[in-house]
Amino acid sequence: MKRTLFFIIILCACIHPSFASDNSWSEGADINNDGIVDYKDFAIMAKYWLASVPDITWVDINDSGEGMKDPNGNPISHGGFTGEMSKYETTNAQYCQFLNAAKDSNDITVGAYNFVYGAVGSNSGADFEGELYFYTYPYNFDSQITYSGGIFSVRSRDGYDMSNHPVVYVSWYGATAFCNYYSWRLPTEWQWQAVADYDGTYTYGCGTSIDPNKANYWPNNPLGLTSKPYTSPVNHYPSYGYGMNDMAGNVFEWTSSINSGGFCLLRGGCWGYLDGACAVSIRATFGPSGTDDSVGFRVCR
């Protein structure tokens, strides 16, 4: 199956997610011991990370060659990541919580067809006034969040609560605004890859190989959903590398990186593409206001 994103060619996973590090899953997720597992429980990740991984050659998803070599024709290598990154992709429940909070603080507006746009409200992290953040259901039947009576809520379908599934139909503006609202950020593409390829040996975010028991990619549809998006809960598959989930498949993930053409870079593959798109060396490009049923994000700081 070939899908198009306008390519020129991301704890229990509900409101309180956990965060991965080189030791956090063994020591317990409630890092600050406040009785809940939430975004305050970031743990230190990758204390000893490779300064670079040599001879990594980019393979663009449409073979355009964008970014495959430096100006001198040498293969591009990447640096590492020392910081804190979400174990899971951001869920519908988490994004729904943000939308309700941002509406109350006037940091978003709800326009025609219940489209969500940026606004400047009482939160100091507000950005992107007038930019498209998110499409709600039912204008877009693949969105998992509805808006009615002034309240955003998460859908259920096929007997499944979609709360723990990754949010989709969120733009780069909408993902970045979510991060800004809570003083987090999107990873750069290099930081994303530094975590995904673990010690430099991973071909995929789930190790040196990939199969339907490790990741959600086309045509798996692990829950047997009768309509798109064929996502899976963010804790459905095992953790790999630094204890991360879904660094391969489920949804493409926005990064903060933007190429010379003004397109934002996404990583990780998704439920709608074959396994090859899940390789850590693959990236996709999309406009910052673009949305799709196979694009989401994860946060770091």
Backbone as CSV, one residue per row, in Angstrom:
resi,resn,N_x,N_y,N_z,CA_x,CA_y,CA_z,C_x,C_y,C_z
1,MET,0.852,-1.199,0.000,0.000,0.000,0.000,0.884,1.245,0.000
2,LYS,0.600,2.153,-0.874,1.347,3.396,-0.911,0.461,4.515,-0.415
3,ARG,0.938,5.233,0.612,0.184,6.328,1.179,0.934,7.618,0.910
4,THR,0.219,8.747,0.902,0.851,10.020,0.612,0.556,11.003,1.727
5,LEU,1.592,11.672,2.239,1.443,12.693,3.253,1.785,14.073,2.678
6,PHE,1.708,14.234,1.354,2.315,15.361,0.679,3.811,15.309,0.922
7,PHE,4.330,14.057,0.903,5.762,13.862,0.975,6.373,14.428,-0.283
8,ILE,7.477,15.163,-0.154,8.273,15.437,-1.347,9.230,14.283,-1.432
9,ILE,8.849,13.638,-1.451,9.356,12.310,-1.614,8.436,11.418,-2.440
10,ILE,6.242,9.714,17.404,6.652,10.290,17.196,6.159,10.686,18.047
11,LEU,4.399,3.727,31.798,3.155,4.057,32.599,1.959,3.605,31.858
12,CYS,1.162,3.611,32.244,-0.026,3.410,31.467,-0.069,4.622,30.579
13,ALA,-0.533,4.435,29.442,-0.424,5.508,28.484,-1.732,6.243,28.382
14,CYS,-2.088,6.977,29.403,-3.245,7.852,29.265,-2.775,9.253,29.599
15,ILE,-3.347,9.901,30.610,-2.943,11.268,30.884,-1.545,11.325,31.477
16,HIS,-1.117,10.284,32.190,0.170,10.319,32.874,1.123,9.298,32.274
17,PRO,1.955,9.698,31.291,2.882,8.755,30.680,4.161,8.651,31.488
18,SER,4.977,7.644,31.171,6.291,7.550,31.788,7.354,7.905,30.778
19,PHE,8.562,8.061,31.257,9.670,8.475,30.413,10.803,7.485,30.543
20,ALA,11.529,7.321,29.438,12.559,6.294,29.375,13.930,6.900,29.576
21,SER,14.793,6.159,30.201,16.200,6.496,30.305,16.970,5.206,30.314
22,ASP,18.273,5.304,30.545,19.052,4.083,30.601,18.800,3.299,31.873
23,ASN,18.073,3.876,32.840,17.820,3.118,34.064,16.437,3.350,34.665
24,SER,15.595,4.208,34.067,14.363,4.610,34.744,13.376,3.478,34.900
25,TRP,13.313,2.533,33.927,12.305,1.487,34.018,12.626,0.495,35.125
26,SER,13.906,0.396,35.538,14.254,-0.534,36.606,14.114,0.102,37.975
27,GLU,14.187,1.436,38.039,14.127,2.112,39.318,12.733,2.594,39.669
28,GLY,11.796,2.502,38.738,10.446,2.960,38.984,10.173,4.238,38.239
29,ALA,8.949,4.388,37.784,8.620,5.506,36.916,8.311,6.793,37.664
30,ASP,7.921,6.704,38.937,7.605,7.904,39.706,8.902,8.512,40.229
31,ILE,9.616,9.183,39.347,10.971,9.642,39.645,10.998,10.646,40.789
32,ASN,10.021,11.555,40.819,10.046,12.580,41.859,9.205,12.205,43.085
33,ASN,8.687,10.967,43.090,7.987,10.430,44.266,6.822,11.292,44.738
34,ASP,6.059,11.812,43.767,4.897,12.602,44.150,3.599,11.804,44.069
35,GLY,3.715,10.497,43.811,2.543,9.631,43.830,1.879,9.426,42.501
36,ILE,2.319,10.129,41.473,1.767,9.937,40.141,2.920,9.856,39.139
37,VAL,2.640,9.237,38.012,3.620,9.177,36.935,3.167,10.155,35.857
38,ASP,3.920,11.202,35.659,3.519,12.219,34.694,4.751,12.851,34.060
39,TYR,4.583,13.963,33.379,5.680,14.560,32.637,6.755,15.148,33.538
40,LYS,6.523,15.228,34.839,7.572,15.666,35.749,8.582,14.557,36.014
41,ASP,8.205,13.341,35.626,9.041,12.181,35.920,10.003,11.841,34.789
42,PHE,10.543,12.862,34.141,11.595,12.605,33.169,12.796,12.006,33.894
43,ALA,13.466,11.100,33.260,14.688,10.534,33.826,15.861,10.840,32.912
44,ILE,17.033,10.816,33.444,18.227,11.100,32.643,18.454,9.967,31.664
45,MET,18.702,10.321,30.442,18.846,9.331,29.389,20.216,9.412,28.743
46,ALA,20.752,8.267,28.422,21.962,8.163,27.618,23.124,8.968,28.207
47,LYS,23.555,8.612,29.408,24.675,9.309,30.028,25.942,9.166,29.188
48,TYR,26.082,8.013,28.594,27.273,7.758,27.786,26.806,7.467,26.362
49,TRP,26.789,8.518,25.552,26.279,8.371,24.185,27.403,8.582,23.196
50,LEU,27.284,7.935,22.071,28.274,8.094,21.017,28.354,9.553,20.574
51,ALA,29.563,10.043,20.385,29.716,11.398,19.870,29.211,11.478,18.438
52,SER,29.392,10.387,17.701,28.872,10.327,16.340,28.821,8.878,15.906
53,VAL,27.999,8.619,14.903,27.941,7.295,14.290,28.353,7.465,12.842
54,PRO,29.543,7.030,12.467,30.051,7.328,11.127,29.345,6.537,10.040
55,ASP,29.422,7.085,8.841,29.006,6.378,7.621,27.527,6.049,7.568
56,ILE,26.703,6.885,8.196,25.255,6.735,8.050,24.850,7.500,6.801
57,THR,24.307,6.819,5.841,23.873,7.453,4.594,22.359,7.527,4.575
58,TRP,21.842,8.737,4.364,20.399,8.924,4.356,19.756,8.229,3.160
59,VAL,18.573,7.685,3.385,17.738,7.190,2.291,16.407,7.918,2.407
60,ASP,16.155,8.855,1.516,14.906,9.598,1.572,13.753,8.710,1.132
61,ILE,12.568,8.960,1.688,11.450,8.061,1.448,10.989,8.087,-0.008
62,ASN,11.315,9.139,-0.733,10.946,9.156,-2.149,12.176,9.159,-3.055
63,ASP,13.324,8.789,-2.466,14.567,8.686,-3.240,14.963,10.002,-3.897
64,SER,14.591,11.110,-3.274,14.940,12.402,-3.855,16.399,12.754,-3.609
65,GLY,17.015,12.090,-2.648,18.405,12.362,-2.327,18.598,13.480,-1.327
66,GLU,17.527,14.114,-0.877,17.623,15.210,0.074,18.347,14.740,1.339
67,GLY,19.474,15.364,1.631,20.159,15.082,2.880,21.013,13.832,2.886
68,MET,21.190,13.151,1.768,21.920,11.893,1.786,23.415,12.095,1.988
69,LYS,23.969,13.197,1.489,25.394,13.454,1.632,25.619,14.937,1.913
70,ASP,26.785,15.233,2.497,27.090,16.627,2.757,27.554,17.306,1.463
71,PRO,27.813,18.627,1.482,28.189,19.322,0.235,29.441,18.772,-0.439
72,ASN,30.274,18.082,0.340,31.480,17.492,-0.230,31.264,16.069,-0.715
73,GLY,30.025,15.598,-0.654,29.718,14.263,-1.117,29.982,13.171,-0.111
74,ASN,30.256,13.544,1.153,30.527,12.550,2.185,29.244,12.106,2.875
75,PRO,29.153,10.839,3.275,27.974,10.386,4.017,27.794,11.185,5.305
76,ILE,26.560,11.455,5.651,26.262,12.232,6.855,26.300,11.323,8.068
77,SER,26.954,11.777,9.129,26.927,11.063,10.407,26.168,11.916,11.408
78,HIS,25.753,11.302,12.503,24.976,12.081,13.460,25.561,12.036,14.858
79,GLY,25.291,13.068,15.624,25.704,13.130,17.010,24.700,12.437,17.897
80,GLY,24.838,12.633,19.183,24.007,11.902,20.128,22.948,12.747,20.788
81,PHE,22.409,12.214,21.852,21.362,12.887,22.600,21.580,12.649,24.078
82,THR,21.727,13.691,24.823,21.771,13.607,26.273,20.640,14.472,26.789
83,GLY,19.610,13.864,27.283,18.433,14.592,27.714,17.364,13.639,28.172
84,GLU,16.138,14.027,28.004,15.012,13.273,28.500,13.938,13.212,27.428
85,MET,13.458,12.024,27.132,12.510,11.837,26.043,11.367,10.938,26.483
86,SER,10.180,11.226,25.988,9.014,10.431,26.344,9.165,8.997,25.866
87,LYS,8.843,8.070,26.731,8.859,6.647,26.390,7.857,6.350,25.293
88,TYR,6.721,7.054,25.310,5.631,6.780,24.389,5.350,7.971,23.473
89,GLU,4.735,7.690,22.349,4.185,8.744,21.517,3.045,9.432,22.270
90,THR,2.863,10.718,22.015,1.808,11.479,22.681,0.448,10.905,22.304
91,THR,-0.385,10.677,23.302,-1.651,9.988,23.090,-2.806,10.953,22.836
92,ASN,-3.918,10.385,22.375,-5.143,11.170,22.215,-5.578,11.779,23.543
93,ALA,-5.470,11.027,24.625,-5.875,11.538,25.933,-5.036,12.742,26.330
94,GLN,-3.733,12.663,26.098,-2.855,13.771,26.452,-3.147,14.999,25.599
95,TYR,-3.335,14.789,24.300,-3.587,15.941,23.439,-4.965,16.527,23.708
96,CYS,-5.910,15.683,24.033,-7.245,16.160,24.388,-7.184,17.019,25.649
97,GLN,-6.391,16.595,26.623,-6.209,17.383,27.841,-5.625,18.757,27.510
98,PHE,-4.636,18.762,26.627,-4.047,20.034,26.194,-5.089,20.921,25.526
99,LEU,-5.876,20.370,24.605,-6.860,21.176,23.888,-7.854,21.826,24.848
100,ASN,-8.326,21.081,25.816,-9.268,21.645,26.786,-8.613,22.729,27.633
101,ALA,-7.363,22.492,28.072,-6.658,23.496,28.861,-6.356,24.737,28.034
102,ALA,-5.906,24.528,26.794,-5.559,25.657,25.931,-6.792,26.460,25.525
103,LYS,-7.925,25.791,25.401,-9.166,26.517,25.124,-9.531,27.399,26.313
104,ASP,-9.404,26.859,27.519,-9.732,27.639,28.713,-8.811,28.838,28.893
105,SER,-7.550,28.703,28.457,-6.591,29.804,28.598,-6.517,30.676,27.341
106,ASN,-7.447,30.422,26.402,-7.540,31.196,25.159,-6.288,31.095,24.296
107,ASP,-5.593,29.960,24.384,-4.419,29.732,23.556,-4.745,28.994,22.271
108,ILE,-5.996,28.596,22.107,-6.479,28.070,20.839,-7.849,28.670,20.558
109,THR,-8.224,28.625,19.295,-9.587,28.954,18.915,-10.151,27.791,18.117
110,VAL,-11.459,27.623,18.160,-12.135,26.582,17.404,-12.935,27.271,16.307
111,GLY,-12.572,26.971,15.067,-13.187,27.641,13.944,-14.226,26.795,13.245
112,ALA,-14.491,27.140,11.985,-15.458,26.395,11.179,-15.079,24.925,11.117
113,TYR,-16.095,24.065,11.112,-15.921,22.615,11.071,-15.162,22.090,12.288
114,ASN,-15.075,22.918,13.349,-14.351,22.557,14.574,-12.863,22.337,14.336
115,PHE,-12.309,23.046,13.350,-10.856,23.061,13.184,-10.257,23.836,14.353
116,VAL,-9.080,23.420,14.805,-8.418,24.069,15.933,-7.239,24.888,15.417
117,TYR,-7.185,26.161,15.839,-6.138,27.069,15.402,-5.426,27.671,16.613
118,GLY,-4.207,28.137,16.385,-3.460,28.790,17.445,-3.998,30.171,17.747
119,ALA,-3.831,30.592,18.995,-4.237,31.919,19.432,-3.249,32.367,20.507
120,VAL,-3.327,33.624,20.887,-2.460,34.155,21.931,-3.303,34.373,23.174
121,GLY,-3.088,33.519,24.178,-3.888,33.588,25.391,-3.045,33.859,26.617
122,SER,-3.479,33.318,27.745,-2.835,33.614,29.017,-1.596,32.774,29.276
123,ASN,-1.378,31.716,28.479,-0.194,30.885,28.668,0.978,31.500,27.924
124,SER,2.104,31.666,28.623,3.239,32.374,28.040,3.871,31.620,26.879
125,GLY,3.567,30.313,26.753,4.150,29.531,25.677,3.332,29.532,24.402
126,ALA,2.272,30.336,24.343,1.404,30.345,23.163,2.183,30.789,21.935
127,ASP,1.902,30.137,20.796,2.602,30.443,19.556,1.661,30.261,18.381
128,PHE,2.097,30.723,17.204,1.477,30.373,15.938,0.015,30.816,15.838
129,GLU,-0.242,32.057,16.167,-1.605,32.580,16.081,-2.142,32.409,14.663
130,GLY,-3.315,31.802,14.552,-3.974,31.608,13.271,-3.538,30.384,12.493
131,GLU,-2.510,29.674,12.969,-2.054,28.475,12.273,-2.913,27.264,12.652
132,LEU,-3.092,26.358,11.695,-3.871,25.150,11.945,-3.125,24.217,12.884
133,TYR,-3.808,23.786,13.953,-3.222,22.841,14.902,-3.756,21.425,14.718
134,PHE,-5.082,21.310,14.503,-5.693,19.986,14.654,-7.040,19.931,13.952
135,TYR,-7.343,18.744,13.391,-8.667,18.448,12.841,-9.408,17.527,13.806
136,THR,-10.656,17.864,14.085,-11.470,17.016,14.950,-12.425,16.146,14.130
137,TYR,-12.941,15.131,14.780,-14.009,14.281,14.243,-15.334,15.012,14.505
138,PRO,-16.345,14.963,13.624,-16.443,14.110,12.453,-16.068,14.782,11.130
139,TYR,-15.601,16.067,11.169,-15.222,16.645,9.879,-14.171,15.760,9.225
140,ASN,-13.235,15.309,10.014,-12.282,14.324,9.527,-12.562,13.010,10.248
141,PHE,-13.049,12.021,9.520,-13.494,10.773,10.138,-12.358,9.959,10.734
142,ASP,-11.100,10.289,10.382,-9.969,9.546,10.933,-9.414,10.173,12.207
143,SER,-9.904,11.341,12.585,-9.481,11.947,13.849,-10.106,11.192,15.014
144,GLN,-9.381,11.115,16.107,-9.846,10.355,17.270,-10.352,11.247,18.403
145,ILE,-10.430,12.552,18.152,-10.889,13.502,19.165,-12.065,14.287,18.599
146,THR,-13.118,14.388,19.378,-14.316,15.122,18.978,-14.406,16.431,19.749
147,TYR,-15.278,17.329,19.267,-15.528,18.591,19.952,-17.025,18.849,19.946
148,SER,-17.596,18.971,21.130,-19.037,19.195,21.249,-19.322,19.898,22.560
149,GLY,-20.207,20.898,22.515,-20.586,21.602,23.732,-19.427,22.299,24.412
150,GLY,-18.429,22.699,23.626,-17.284,23.399,24.194,-16.245,22.505,24.826
151,ILE,-16.372,21.179,24.669,-15.464,20.222,25.308,-14.873,19.286,24.264
152,PHE,-13.571,19.063,24.336,-12.903,18.049,23.538,-12.935,16.725,24.292
153,SER,-13.172,15.636,23.574,-13.178,14.312,24.201,-12.657,13.284,23.208
154,VAL,-12.180,12.157,23.742,-11.595,11.096,22.926,-12.672,10.107,22.521
155,ARG,-12.614,9.665,21.278,-13.582,8.715,20.741,-13.322,7.295,21.225
156,SER,-14.342,6.476,21.080,-14.214,5.021,21.128,-14.717,4.490,19.793
157,ARG,-14.118,3.410,19.315,-14.595,2.781,18.084,-14.214,1.312,18.073
158,ASP,-15.039,0.527,17.432,-14.834,-0.926,17.375,-14.670,-1.523,18.765
159,GLY,-15.308,-0.903,19.753,-15.228,-1.409,21.115,-13.963,-1.027,21.855
160,TYR,-13.119,-0.195,21.253,-11.865,0.215,21.877,-11.898,1.693,22.235
161,ASP,-11.430,2.029,23.419,-11.205,3.410,23.810,-9.905,3.861,23.153
162,MET,-9.959,4.963,22.417,-8.792,5.436,21.689,-7.857,6.305,22.531
163,SER,-8.102,6.417,23.820,-7.310,7.312,24.671,-5.827,7.017,24.625
164,ASN,-5.453,5.746,24.629,-4.046,5.369,24.700,-3.396,5.178,23.336
165,HIS,-4.113,5.509,22.282,-3.538,5.473,20.946,-2.853,6.806,20.662
166,PRO,-1.855,6.824,19.777,-1.183,8.096,19.481,-2.113,9.071,18.770
167,VAL,-2.002,10.332,19.127,-2.800,11.353,18.469,-2.371,11.467,17.012
168,VAL,-3.329,11.669,16.120,-3.066,11.886,14.699,-3.826,13.137,14.260
169,TYR,-3.615,13.539,13.029,-4.188,14.769,12.489,-3.793,15.994,13.303
170,VAL,-2.586,15.951,13.832,-2.009,17.104,14.507,-0.875,17.632,13.635
171,SER,-0.870,18.927,13.384,0.154,19.536,12.552,1.441,19.745,13.345
172,TRP,2.503,20.125,12.638,3.756,20.483,13.319,3.508,21.677,14.237
173,TYR,2.696,22.634,13.791,2.357,23.765,14.655,1.647,23.273,15.920
174,GLY,0.708,22.347,15.744,-0.049,21.841,16.881,0.793,21.022,17.833
175,ALA,1.744,20.249,17.297,2.645,19.472,18.144,3.597,20.386,18.904
176,THR,4.123,21.392,18.209,5.047,22.322,18.848,4.342,23.158,19.907
177,ALA,3.097,23.563,19.635,2.330,24.330,20.615,2.069,23.506,21.872
178,PHE,1.772,22.219,21.705,1.611,21.311,22.850,2.878,21.327,23.692
179,CYS,4.026,21.194,23.043,5.299,21.209,23.767,5.499,22.541,24.485
180,ASN,5.285,23.631,23.781,5.494,24.947,24.383,4.596,25.184,25.578
181,TYR,3.380,24.675,25.511,2.408,24.899,26.582,2.903,24.316,27.903
182,TYR,3.630,23.195,27.815,4.111,22.513,29.018,5.620,22.638,29.205
183,SER,6.251,23.529,28.448,7.700,23.760,28.535,8.509,22.537,28.155
184,TRP,8.049,21.793,27.145,8.819,20.710,26.561,9.212,21.131,25.149
185,ARG,9.666,20.187,24.343,10.013,20.494,22.963,9.973,19.216,22.134
186,LEU,9.979,19.376,20.823,10.168,18.255,19.922,11.660,17.955,19.814
187,PRO,12.042,16.688,19.646,13.453,16.394,19.408,13.855,16.834,18.010
188,THR,15.131,17.136,17.828,15.628,17.306,16.484,15.665,15.927,15.822
189,GLU,15.821,15.910,14.494,15.863,14.608,13.831,17.081,13.797,14.274
190,TRP,18.208,14.475,14.554,19.400,13.768,14.997,19.201,13.196,16.391
191,GLN,18.574,13.946,17.260,18.297,13.453,18.612,17.343,12.268,18.556
192,TRP,16.341,12.371,17.694,15.419,11.260,17.539,16.179,10.013,17.103
193,GLN,17.050,10.147,16.111,17.773,8.979,15.624,18.760,8.456,16.664
194,ALA,19.390,9.342,17.422,20.327,8.913,18.449,19.653,8.009,19.472
195,VAL,18.390,8.277,19.766,17.647,7.425,20.688,17.163,6.162,19.983
196,ALA,16.683,6.322,18.744,16.083,5.184,18.036,17.098,4.108,17.684
197,ASP,18.325,4.511,17.298,19.277,3.475,16.897,20.155,2.999,18.043
198,TYR,19.773,3.388,19.268,20.358,2.864,20.506,21.862,3.073,20.519
199,ASP,22.655,2.014,20.433,24.108,2.152,20.487,24.726,2.252,19.095
200,GLY,23.904,2.571,18.116,24.377,2.678,16.746,24.226,1.412,15.945
201,THR,23.687,0.334,16.574,23.571,-0.951,15.881,22.167,-1.226,15.377
202,TYR,21.173,-0.429,15.820,19.790,-0.708,15.448,19.512,-0.275,14.003
203,THR,18.924,-1.164,13.236,18.439,-0.820,11.903,17.072,-0.162,11.997
204,TYR,16.286,-0.625,12.955,14.942,-0.103,13.236,14.899,0.331,14.698
205,GLY,13.876,1.104,15.039,13.724,1.491,16.430,13.389,0.339,17.350
206,CYS,13.161,-0.838,16.770,12.880,-2.039,17.557,14.004,-3.064,17.442
207,GLY,15.182,-2.640,16.984,16.325,-3.541,16.938,16.903,-3.712,15.549
208,THR,17.604,-4.826,15.357,18.254,-5.086,14.071,17.307,-5.678,13.050
209,SER,16.136,-6.096,13.486,15.127,-6.646,12.581,13.757,-6.158,13.008
210,ILE,12.780,-6.372,12.144,11.420,-5.935,12.430,10.454,-7.017,11.993
211,ASP,9.387,-7.208,12.772,8.332,-8.152,12.409,7.048,-7.709,13.105
212,PRO,5.900,-8.308,12.776,4.622,-7.842,13.327,4.491,-7.975,14.842
213,ASN,5.399,-8.703,15.484,5.378,-8.790,16.942,6.151,-7.655,17.601
214,LYS,6.836,-6.847,16.796,7.661,-5.777,17.332,7.131,-4.386,17.040
215,ALA,6.377,-4.243,15.956,5.987,-2.905,15.523,4.725,-2.959,14.675
216,ASN,4.044,-1.816,14.617,2.806,-1.675,13.850,3.114,-0.995,12.522
217,TYR,3.121,-1.767,11.447,3.346,-1.249,10.101,2.440,-2.015,9.150
218,TRP,2.290,-1.480,7.941,1.378,-2.066,6.968,1.851,-3.452,6.535
219,PRO,0.914,-4.423,6.442,-0.534,-4.333,6.635,-0.996,-4.980,7.948
220,ASN,-0.340,-4.720,9.060,-0.589,-5.480,10.290,-1.997,-5.306,10.875
221,ASN,-2.401,-4.037,11.156,-3.689,-3.756,11.808,-3.879,-4.677,13.015
222,PRO,-3.045,-4.523,14.059,-3.010,-5.493,15.151,-4.309,-5.647,15.932
223,LEU,-5.152,-4.615,15.981,-6.416,-4.721,16.710,-7.573,-5.136,15.814
224,GLY,-7.324,-5.259,14.515,-8.394,-5.592,13.593,-9.422,-4.487,13.464
225,LEU,-8.996,-3.234,13.524,-9.911,-2.099,13.404,-10.554,-2.086,12.021
226,THR,-11.810,-1.677,11.968,-12.552,-1.726,10.709,-12.415,-0.455,9.883
227,SER,-11.746,0.572,10.430,-11.541,1.814,9.698,-10.217,2.432,10.127
228,LYS,-9.701,3.308,9.278,-8.462,4.012,9.601,-8.704,5.000,10.747
229,PRO,-7.672,5.352,11.458,-6.297,4.876,11.363,-6.119,3.556,12.118
230,TYR,-5.287,2.676,11.575,-5.061,1.370,12.190,-3.926,1.452,13.208
231,THR,-4.059,2.390,14.144,-3.047,2.567,15.180,-3.194,1.503,16.265
232,SER,-2.225,1.447,17.139,-2.258,0.544,18.291,-1.962,1.353,19.549
233,PRO,-2.405,0.889,20.727,-2.065,1.592,21.965,-0.551,1.732,22.100
234,VAL,-0.109,2.808,22.707,1.324,3.088,22.734,2.112,2.131,23.619
235,ASN,1.429,1.326,24.413,2.116,0.297,25.207,1.821,-1.097,24.676
236,HIS,1.382,-1.202,23.432,0.978,-2.492,22.859,2.181,-3.380,22.552
237,TYR,3.267,-2.769,22.112,4.461,-3.517,21.725,5.545,-3.396,22.796
238,PRO,6.512,-4.306,22.808,7.586,-4.242,23.810,8.433,-2.981,23.667
239,SER,9.193,-2.685,24.712,10.146,-1.583,24.692,11.485,-2.082,24.156
240,TYR,12.228,-1.163,23.532,13.523,-1.516,22.954,14.541,-0.427,23.245
241,GLY,15.826,-0.781,23.120,16.889,0.190,23.288,16.890,0.793,24.676
242,TYR,16.637,2.080,24.754,16.596,2.781,26.028,15.245,2.643,26.729
243,GLY,14.494,1.611,26.383,13.179,1.413,26.977,12.092,2.180,26.262
244,MET,12.294,2.455,24.965,11.354,3.253,24.196,10.356,2.372,23.451
245,ASN,9.155,2.897,23.267,8.097,2.205,22.534,7.778,2.935,21.234
246,ASP,7.513,2.157,20.194,7.024,2.685,18.917,7.990,3.663,18.248
247,MET,9.289,3.483,18.464,10.233,4.246,17.656,10.257,3.710,16.223
248,ALA,9.666,2.538,16.035,9.422,1.985,14.704,7.924,1.784,14.558
249,GLY,7.312,2.426,13.576,5.908,2.196,13.283,4.933,2.949,14.164
250,ASN,3.687,2.589,14.030,2.506,3.202,14.657,2.221,4.547,13.988
251,VAL,2.949,5.619,14.321,2.782,6.869,13.578,4.146,7.496,13.318
252,PHE,4.272,8.165,12.161,5.428,9.020,11.938,5.440,10.094,13.021
253,GLU,6.640,10.539,13.405,6.767,11.508,14.492,7.412,12.793,14.000
254,TRP,6.740,13.908,14.298,7.323,15.210,13.993,8.635,15.394,14.743
255,THR,9.604,16.035,14.101,10.782,16.535,14.800,10.809,18.046,14.654
256,SER,11.716,18.683,15.371,11.813,20.141,15.273,12.617,20.579,14.057
257,SER,13.237,19.621,13.368,14.122,19.955,12.249,13.331,20.336,10.997
258,ILE,13.829,21.333,10.294,13.216,21.833,9.058,14.296,21.893,7.993
259,ASN,14.009,21.384,6.804,15.030,21.376,5.759,15.090,22.719,5.044
260,SER,15.996,22.816,4.073,16.219,24.081,3.390,15.013,24.533,2.577
261,GLY,14.110,23.610,2.265,12.908,23.963,1.525,11.746,24.380,2.405
262,GLY,11.976,24.423,3.738,10.923,24.822,4.660,9.994,23.698,5.069
263,PHE,10.373,22.448,4.742,9.562,21.310,5.125,10.065,20.703,6.433
264,CYS,9.136,20.301,7.282,9.479,19.683,8.562,9.814,18.207,8.341
265,LEU,10.681,17.671,9.177,11.151,16.300,9.021,10.483,15.387,10.038
266,LEU,10.054,14.216,9.557,9.394,13.218,10.389,10.203,11.933,10.370
267,ARG,10.060,11.141,11.437,10.828,9.910,11.548,9.966,8.767,12.069
268,GLY,10.417,7.538,11.801,9.901,6.369,12.504,8.978,5.441,11.748
269,GLY,8.459,5.833,10.589,7.508,4.967,9.906,6.142,4.983,10.581
270,CYS,5.211,4.207,10.036,3.849,4.276,10.560,3.058,3.035,10.159
271,TRP,1.823,2.970,10.647,0.929,1.848,10.373,0.585,1.748,8.885
272,GLY,0.701,2.835,8.145,0.264,2.865,6.754,1.348,2.597,5.733
273,TYR,2.576,2.355,6.171,3.676,2.075,5.252,4.287,0.721,5.561
274,LEU,4.977,0.165,4.591,5.651,-1.114,4.780,6.826,-0.969,5.749
275,ASP,7.390,-2.109,6.135,8.417,-2.127,7.171,9.638,-1.284,6.823
276,GLY,9.985,-1.158,5.549,11.167,-0.404,5.170,11.124,1.041,5.608
277,ALA,9.930,1.626,5.681,9.798,3.020,6.100,10.068,3.203,7.585
278,CYS,10.158,2.097,8.330,10.396,2.164,9.774,11.878,2.196,10.125
279,ALA,12.763,2.089,9.141,14.196,2.104,9.414,14.610,3.438,10.026
280,VAL,15.598,3.405,10.917,16.012,4.632,11.597,16.654,5.632,10.639
281,SER,17.114,5.192,9.480,17.738,6.087,8.519,16.753,6.758,7.578
282,ILE,15.474,6.422,7.691,14.447,6.982,6.803,13.847,8.240,7.412
283,ARG,13.663,9.244,6.583,12.920,10.412,7.031,11.906,10.793,5.967
284,ALA,10.891,11.477,6.388,9.860,11.987,5.497,9.741,13.484,5.709
285,THR,9.177,14.180,4.754,9.010,15.630,4.862,7.554,16.010,4.666
286,PHE,7.139,17.059,5.349,5.746,17.475,5.346,5.704,18.949,5.709
287,GLY,4.760,19.702,5.155,4.607,21.102,5.513,4.154,21.259,6.956
288,PRO,4.504,22.344,7.627,4.200,22.505,9.057,2.717,22.561,9.392
289,SER,1.882,22.916,8.438,0.440,22.928,8.695,-0.234,21.654,8.198
290,GLY,0.542,20.726,7.660,-0.024,19.478,7.163,-0.435,18.546,8.289
291,THR,-1.455,17.758,8.044,-1.908,16.755,9.013,-2.199,15.464,8.261
292,ASP,-2.177,14.341,8.988,-2.440,13.059,8.366,-2.817,12.053,9.441
293,ASP,-3.492,10.957,9.014,-3.905,9.944,9.984,-2.770,9.011,10.389
294,SER,-1.555,9.280,9.909,-0.409,8.464,10.311,0.740,9.317,10.852
295,VAL,0.428,10.540,11.299,1.451,11.444,11.816,1.104,11.889,13.228
296,GLY,2.066,11.731,14.142,1.929,12.172,15.521,3.262,12.731,16.007
297,PHE,3.558,12.562,17.309,4.812,13.096,17.843,5.057,12.562,19.247
298,ARG,6.292,12.734,19.712,6.640,12.538,21.122,7.476,13.720,21.574
299,VAL,7.575,13.920,22.883,8.233,15.108,23.407,9.549,14.750,24.084
300,CYS,10.366,15.779,24.296,11.578,15.619,25.079,11.890,16.955,25.744
301,ARG,12.984,16.964,26.514,13.473,18.236,27.060,14.942,18.061,27.407
